[in-house]
Amino acid sequence: MDTSIVREWLHQVERDLLSALNCARAPDPTTDRAAFLIQQAAEKLVKAASVAHGIEFRWTHDIAELVDALPADASERAAMAPLARFTGYATAFRYPSDQQEEPLPAVADIEAWAREIDILKLDFERWLGERAGEG
């Protein structure tokens, strides 16, 4: 399997996580923007898994839909299912609205979410390396 495209997706996950942490840890934290970047990292991680499994996905921010498209026996499916809770942050805070559905996260939330996604990414990278005969 050519893993180069999958690794590009994973690189984007890393960049989104770094940017989210930078937003959250700034002197004037912007956790609303950080939450969007957390959502993007989660979405891209699931899309990386989709590409690794040869699945064409619809361009969507709906993480649950993306996870549901993974093979039923794929370990990533169960591991990544909790990421669906970040879907709302794809659009929350990005447009003026009086109907905010997602709570504004604290810096500690962003840090914990970034760790969670990074751990899933590392687990997925191990699986990817084994599948590609790298480990």
PyMOL commands that set and color helices and strands:
alter all, ss='L'
color gray80, all
select helices_A, chain A and resi 4-25+31-52+63-68+75-90+107-131
alter helices_A, ss='H'
color red, helices_A
deselect
rebuild
show_as cartoon
